[in-house]
Each structure stands twice: as structure tokens, then as C-alpha cells.
Amino acid sequence: MNGFVRRMQALIHKEFLQLSRDSSSLLLGIVLPIALILIIGYGISLDIRNIPTAVVLEDASPKAQDAVSFVNGSAYFSPTYVTSFREAEQLLLDRDVRVIIDVPPDFTSKLAAGEATLRVVLDGVEAATAMSTQGYIESAVSSWLLRQPGADSGARIALEARMWYNDANSSTWFFLPGLIMIIVTIIGIMLTAIVMAREWERGTFESLFVTPVRPVELVLAKIVPYFCVALLGVFLCLFLSRFLFKVPVAGSLAVLLGLTMVYLMIALGIGLVISTVTKSQFLACQSSMLVSFLPSVVLSGFVFDLRSTPAVVQVIGNVLPFSHYLTCLRSLFLSGTNAGLLLKQGGLLLLYGVFFIGAAFTMTRKKVE
């Protein structure tokens, strides 16, 4: 036991010294997470703001102006008043506006008869934005109608909606936990894959096996420094999420860090497997991006709910560890510590960790032998 501890201390010390002289690994583990969370955190948003809107008032009565007054001073719309529909149509064709709200000349008279029509033309090139914009306009017009005289005649139901677990109704709250998952995945896999492949290329990895060091000890010593660097990157991401993007952590921070450590072991294990198979920095880099970035974005539920995807995609997504870690992150960030959910997902992550680390040890030993 004492011999094992002494060997591990010496190996880990050597790896930390080597890491301190490897600026590329430090950049990958520390600078990359900060850059990614800033770029994607500010760059990706599903929140619709300042939609360029052309308003055509063919009926200039006070009632007609009041009907479209919701665009004035709204965070959702940036209105431009034009005199004719043809002018508004040209603006839409030139993509200077994304929506046209046209108040026909007989709007007021038909409103009194209960038959008023408000024409809305949407730019369907950006379908998601168009659908969201239509929802905003329908909601605003419905609210305006309820405020009109005579609106109380007959029974009406007023809908009062509240967004649980996301009171700010911000897509940033939704995206940031997923972004942390992607960052942990990329860092963990790429760090070990590239660095270990470099060792194979230089032949230094095989030379260490002629020493009394066991393969398990050598692989563990290789993992520890990069585990620490990746964990530092995670801490930076959590700090920026909380204090820069104001995303709360509703659950236990200790549980969050514990599950992140388990997931890091999975990522490091995958990186070791890649480096053992490729033995080339270039191939390791390409393979790690293919294995980490694409599945973690497309097959994890990062953007779209997996339940809305085809059955085959759902099966693949649920087999991979990315979706399970993302479920834990979103629960801990937004809804709190759900013990049953976290035990189930955390147990699966532990199994994945044991499998990939075990596979890395086995493949490394066989490769050297």
C-alpha cells in the first residue's frame, strides 16, 4: 500500500509539472470554457425581442390606433408606421421588417358589428420567429378586446399563467445548464484524448511501462491532473452562470458538483479510449469532437425535447450519458433537488463511469502488451 501511494504521488507530481508547461492544455481546460459560455450564452437565445414591425393604419380613428398601440413601447416590437400596405410589403420584401400589421379602413365600423379583421402578414423565412410573433400579437389583441366596453357581457375566463421553475421566462435559464454539459463533455474528452495521443506519438507512454509502475497507476496518474483542470473549468462556468447570467441554482450545490465529478470521469474515460484507439493527435482531435460535440448537442435534449424526436433518436439519446447528466443539471439549476430523479440518473452515470474507465484501463494495457 505504501509503495502504491509513493508511486502515485511521484507520477501525479510529474504529470502536474508536465501540465504546467503545456499551455495548450491549460488553454483548453480554462480559457475554452469561459469563451464558450460567453459566446454561446450571449449568442443563443429563443427570446424574441425588438421585432421589426410595419404598421399600416388605413383606419386612422382613435379606436383603430388603440387596437395596435401594444407595439408602442413594447420590448417585443420595433414599429415603423407606413401609409400604405404596398409600402409595408416592400419593406417585408427587402427584409427590413419581419411582420406587417394592417388595420383596414372599415375596422372601426366592423368592430361595432363584431366582425372586425386585423390583417397580420408574417415573414415565414424564419418560421420559429414567425410563430412566436403571431402568438404575441394574438395575446395582445385578445387582451385589448377584453378591455373594450361590453366585453364583460357573457361569461369569460381569464387565463393567468405562471412559468414554474423559470420565473424570468428566459431561454438563457434553459440553455445554460445544457451549455455546461457540452463544455464538460468537450473539455473532458478532448483533454485526455489529445494529451494521451501525444504521449503515444512520442513513444513516452510505452517507455513508462518498463518501470515498476503498473498500468492502472499510470492511467490514474494521467487522469488526475486533467480532472482537476476540467473541474476548474466547471467552477468558472458555474460562477459565470450565477453572477453574469443570473441563472439560479435551486438545488444542492454539493450534489451538483458530485454528479459533475462523476460525469467528468465518464468524459475522461471516453477520451482515454479514443486516444488508445487512434494514437494520433490529429485523429484524436477529430474523433473527440465527433464523439463529444455532435451527440451532446443533437442527442441530449439540449435544444429539443427528446420526446418530440423519432423513436430511434430517442433510444440513441437515452443510451448515451449526455442526456442523463443534462437532466440532472436542469433539475438542480431550475427545479431543485429531486431525490428520486437524481438517484436514478446519478446511478446510471456511475455505471457509465465504471464502464468507460474500466474500458480505458483494459484497452491501454492490451495496447502496450
C-alpha atoms as one frame of an Amber mdcrd trajectory, in Angstrom:
protein
   0.000   0.000   0.000   2.813   2.408   0.911   4.538   1.589  -2.370   1.344
   2.331  -4.294   0.927   5.703  -2.563   4.561   6.676  -3.179   4.367   5.722
  -6.851   1.093   7.602  -7.312   2.471  10.712  -5.604   5.542  10.695  -7.841
   3.539  10.101 -11.010   0.914  12.747 -10.216   3.647  15.245  -9.333   5.318
  14.529 -12.685   2.025  14.966 -14.544   1.275  18.294 -12.841   4.762  19.551
 -13.726   4.255  18.473 -17.314   0.803  20.076 -17.388   2.136  23.385 -16.036
   4.452  23.565 -19.058   1.695  22.638 -21.511  -0.030  25.917 -22.350  -2.345
  24.302 -24.917  -3.912  22.015 -22.311  -4.370  24.895 -19.870  -5.988  26.984
 -22.602  -8.282  24.106 -23.498  -9.258  23.459 -19.891  -9.616  27.027 -18.590
  -9.908  29.566 -21.414 -12.145  27.477 -23.694 -14.955  27.086 -21.107 -15.010
  30.833 -20.462 -15.027  31.619 -24.189 -17.769  29.094 -24.937 -20.079  30.152
 -22.135 -19.717  33.838 -23.039 -20.150  33.366 -26.784 -22.992  30.852 -26.652
 -24.564  32.314 -23.508 -24.948  35.699 -25.159 -25.291  34.430 -28.724 -28.049
  31.807 -28.391 -31.491  32.909 -27.287 -35.035  31.855 -28.101 -36.413  35.060
 -26.615 -37.912  37.307 -29.281 -37.068  40.983 -28.860 -37.403  44.133 -30.993
 -39.170  42.508 -33.947 -39.108  44.993 -36.868 -42.810  45.664 -37.487 -44.580
  47.706 -40.172 -47.932  49.153 -39.047 -50.417  50.272 -41.710 -53.235  52.455
 -40.328 -55.756  52.582 -43.155 -58.305  53.446 -40.471 -56.923  56.442 -38.565
 -59.666  56.531 -35.921 -58.701  56.574 -32.212 -60.191  53.089 -31.795 -58.018
  51.675 -34.590 -54.902  53.355 -33.221 -55.668  51.980 -29.770 -56.040  48.465
 -31.202 -52.406  48.412 -32.340 -50.986  50.524 -29.518 -49.442  47.372 -27.992
 -46.498  47.719 -30.397 -45.535  51.082 -28.902 -43.016  50.858 -26.080 -43.057
  47.055 -26.187 -39.862  45.051 -25.798 -41.163  42.641 -28.429 -41.815  45.067
 -31.285 -39.926  47.845 -33.020 -42.711  49.555 -35.025 -42.480  51.575 -38.221
 -45.680  53.347 -39.298 -46.253  53.474 -43.053 -49.055  54.965 -45.141 -49.907
  52.051 -47.426 -49.841  48.278 -47.491 -47.757  48.357 -50.676 -45.043  50.277
 -48.842 -45.136  47.778 -45.977 -44.983  44.897 -48.450 -41.824  46.340 -49.982
 -40.246  46.630 -46.535 -41.041  42.959 -45.909 -39.644  42.011 -49.309 -36.420
  43.894 -48.511 -36.350  42.124 -45.104 -36.385  45.458 -43.307 -39.376  44.247
 -41.289 -40.479  40.779 -40.170 -44.203  41.415 -39.710 -46.924  43.688 -41.102
 -49.949  44.706 -39.028 -52.609  46.162 -41.326 -55.684  47.932 -39.935 -58.267
  48.009 -42.782 -60.284  51.190 -43.476 -63.541  49.668 -42.180 -62.033  48.359
 -38.930 -63.983  50.629 -36.540 -67.362  50.131 -38.202 -66.945  46.361 -38.363
 -65.726  46.267 -34.754 -69.050  47.740 -33.665 -70.786  44.957 -35.575 -68.494
  42.334 -34.045 -66.851  41.428 -37.355 -63.569  43.379 -37.298 -60.498  41.958
 -39.027 -56.880  42.818 -38.288 -54.576  41.564 -41.010 -51.162  40.256 -39.968
 -48.516  39.211 -42.506 -45.513  37.304 -41.151 -42.106  36.594 -42.658 -42.159
  32.801 -42.903 -38.463  32.500 -43.761 -37.770  32.314 -40.019 -40.654  30.033
 -39.091 -39.951  29.828 -35.350 -39.783  33.609 -35.013 -42.949  33.976 -37.092
 -44.904  31.577 -34.871 -43.726  33.305 -31.689 -44.598  36.708 -33.144 -48.068
  35.505 -34.088 -48.593  34.306 -30.523 -47.537  37.682 -29.101 -49.908  39.567
 -31.412 -52.857  37.252 -30.736 -52.326  37.600 -26.991 -52.067  41.402 -27.181
 -55.193  41.762 -29.346 -57.170  39.411 -27.084 -56.178  41.473 -24.044 -57.228
  44.656 -25.851 -60.629  43.182 -26.748 -61.260  42.234 -23.123 -60.767  45.871
 -22.126 -63.374  47.174 -24.567 -66.859  48.284 -23.421 -69.260  45.383 -23.499
 -66.504  42.823 -23.123 -67.977  41.753 -19.781 -71.246  40.654 -21.318 -71.366
  36.888 -21.144 -69.133  34.517 -19.225 -65.392  34.813 -19.856 -62.361  33.007
 -18.473 -59.210  34.995 -17.813 -56.104  32.837 -18.112 -53.422  33.534 -15.523
 -50.281  31.603 -16.441 -47.117  31.229 -14.422 -43.888  29.660 -15.657 -42.791
  27.256 -12.912 -39.033  26.743 -12.448 -38.324  29.639 -14.831 -39.998  32.708
 -13.376 -37.989  35.000 -15.641 -39.311  33.095 -18.694 -35.774  33.298 -20.072
 -34.320  30.900 -22.617 -30.901  31.596 -21.059 -32.033  29.728 -17.940 -32.929
  26.816 -20.202 -29.725  26.869 -22.253 -27.039  27.458 -19.600 -27.281  24.032
 -17.874 -27.077  22.371 -21.285 -24.146  24.554 -22.230 -22.290  23.486 -19.081
 -22.939  19.855 -20.045 -21.460  20.465 -23.508 -18.421  22.261 -22.079 -17.712
  19.498 -19.550 -18.068  16.909 -22.318 -15.755  18.666 -24.766 -13.103  19.516
 -22.176 -13.078  16.092 -20.548 -12.907  14.123 -23.775 -10.575  16.403 -25.737
  -8.086  16.982 -22.920  -7.352  13.324 -22.332  -7.726  12.242 -25.957  -5.253
  14.783 -27.355  -2.743  14.684 -24.490  -2.655  10.893 -24.286  -2.430  10.592
 -28.078   0.588  12.906 -27.908   2.205  10.507 -25.437   1.579   7.596 -27.813
   3.030   9.572 -30.750   6.203  10.451 -28.860   6.646   6.937 -27.518   6.891
   8.180 -23.926   3.859   6.199 -22.862   5.380   2.821 -23.681   8.674   3.760
 -22.012   6.892   4.292 -18.705   5.658   0.713 -18.745   9.209  -0.636 -18.466
   9.347   0.943 -14.990   7.825  -0.784 -11.918   4.690   1.323 -12.429   1.509
  -0.653 -13.044  -0.771   0.257 -15.981  -3.634   1.169 -13.628  -1.394   3.528
 -11.663  -0.106   5.178 -14.809  -3.574   5.772 -16.248  -4.857   7.103 -12.911
  -1.913   9.471 -12.658  -2.639  10.713 -16.179  -6.297  11.328 -15.336  -5.893
  13.248 -12.052  -4.292  16.497 -13.366  -6.734  16.823 -16.250  -9.616  16.020
 -13.943  -8.525  18.968 -11.779  -8.158  21.291 -14.780 -11.566  20.300 -16.142
 -13.110  20.760 -12.695 -11.623  24.254 -12.518 -13.274  24.986 -15.874 -16.592
  23.786 -14.448 -16.224  26.089 -11.425 -15.627  29.025 -13.771 -18.741  28.103
 -15.765 -20.846  27.877 -12.605 -19.514  31.232 -11.412 -20.330  32.947 -14.720
 -23.757  31.298 -14.887 -24.701  32.534 -11.441 -23.199  36.013 -11.349 -23.110
  37.049 -15.011 -26.196  35.381 -16.473 -28.147  35.321 -13.176 -29.147  31.671
 -13.559 -30.105  30.347 -10.104 -29.062  27.041  -8.589 -32.283  25.890  -6.948
 -30.913  22.553  -5.745 -27.920  21.388  -3.752 -24.592  22.721  -4.993 -22.810
  19.768  -3.354 -24.953  17.274  -5.294 -24.346  19.271  -8.478 -20.579  19.121
  -8.018 -20.689  15.434  -7.088 -22.621  14.487 -10.217 -20.323  16.692 -12.299
 -17.286  14.817 -10.960 -18.899  11.514 -11.903 -19.684  12.825 -15.380 -16.138
  14.131 -15.740 -14.863  10.612 -15.120 -17.110   9.411 -17.957 -15.739  12.088
 -20.297 -12.138  11.363 -19.309 -12.720   7.642 -19.819 -14.107   8.246 -23.316
 -11.077  10.418 -24.083  -8.714   7.662 -22.944 -10.491   5.126 -25.141 -10.222
   7.467 -28.151  -6.513   8.102 -27.575  -5.828   4.379 -27.246  -7.626   3.605
 -30.490  -6.225   6.476 -32.581  -2.686   7.036 -31.166  -2.585  10.240 -33.246
  -3.234  13.803 -32.063  -4.961  14.774 -35.297  -7.246  11.741 -35.309  -7.834
  12.096 -31.576  -8.906  15.730 -32.018 -11.269  14.907 -34.882 -12.696  11.858
 -33.127 -13.209  13.632 -29.816 -15.113  16.485 -31.499 -17.244  13.968 -33.368
 -17.956  11.965 -30.217 -18.403  14.903 -27.828 -19.855  17.935 -29.582 -22.364
  16.495 -32.044 -24.066  13.943 -29.748 -24.088  16.309 -26.754 -25.866  18.977
 -28.820 -28.155  16.897 -31.026 -28.910  13.778 -28.963 -29.052  15.114 -25.404
 -32.167  17.290 -25.434 -30.025  20.443 -25.303 -32.266  22.309 -27.763 -35.202
  19.995 -28.457 -37.045  17.668 -26.099 -36.023  14.106 -26.957 -39.653  13.015
 -26.517 -40.587  15.002 -29.625 -37.991  13.219 -31.799 -38.376   9.928 -33.734
 -38.302   6.744 -31.667 -34.864   5.706 -32.951 -33.357   9.053 -31.944 -34.984
   8.777 -28.513 -33.436   5.342 -27.965 -29.970   6.522 -29.022 -30.240   9.679
 -26.913 -31.297   7.742 -23.813 -28.482   5.211 -24.257 -25.825   7.941 -24.257
 -24.758   9.524 -20.931 -25.189  13.122 -22.140 -28.972  13.226 -21.725 -28.836
  11.805 -18.183 -26.342  14.412 -16.980 -28.353  17.179 -18.646 -31.495  16.010
 -16.843 -29.634  16.247 -13.530 -28.269  19.715 -14.324 -31.627  21.187 -15.304
 -33.262  19.710 -12.236 -30.597  21.099  -9.888 -30.418  24.506 -11.567 -34.125
  25.192 -12.029 -36.464  22.884 -10.124 -34.417  21.903  -7.071 -33.115  18.656
  -5.593 -35.483  15.916  -6.751 -34.079  12.957  -4.820 -35.822  10.222  -6.824
 -34.839  11.671 -10.185 -31.243  12.374  -9.162 -30.736   8.925  -7.640 -31.943
   7.271 -10.834 -29.932   9.449 -13.209 -26.895   9.552 -10.895 -26.889   5.760
 -10.636 -26.843   5.487 -14.415 -23.961   7.964 -14.598 -21.986   5.880 -12.089
 -22.475   2.787 -14.246 -21.310   4.705 -17.309 -18.261   5.941 -15.383 -17.264
   2.443 -14.257 -17.733   1.112 -17.788 -15.670   3.756 -19.610 -12.851   3.943
 -17.052 -12.689   0.139 -16.983 -12.637   0.030 -20.777  -9.843   2.619 -20.840
  -7.699   0.613 -18.385  -8.255  -2.632 -20.280  -7.585  -1.170 -23.727  -4.470
   0.695 -22.566  -2.974  -2.433 -21.004  -3.713  -4.554 -24.075  -2.315  -1.892
 -26.393   1.010  -1.848 -24.561   1.195  -5.631 -24.297
